[in-house]
């Protein structure tokens, strides 16, 4: 099975649903990081999901490897 790492940018209500579902239910996926311009939302999501959080997609691309 091919594994892939993904990032979720935008962790409001819908983004969190996608991030949680990907990290729990997709056997071949690993959540690499989350991104959000809102520092509070970003920090809360990163802590809940056990990944790093970034303020922009560009910042995540500079620091993480994901597909």
Beta strands, then each sheet from edge to edge (+ up, - down):
strand 1: 4-9
strand 2: 29-35
strand 3: 52-54
sheet 1: 1+ 2+ 3+
end
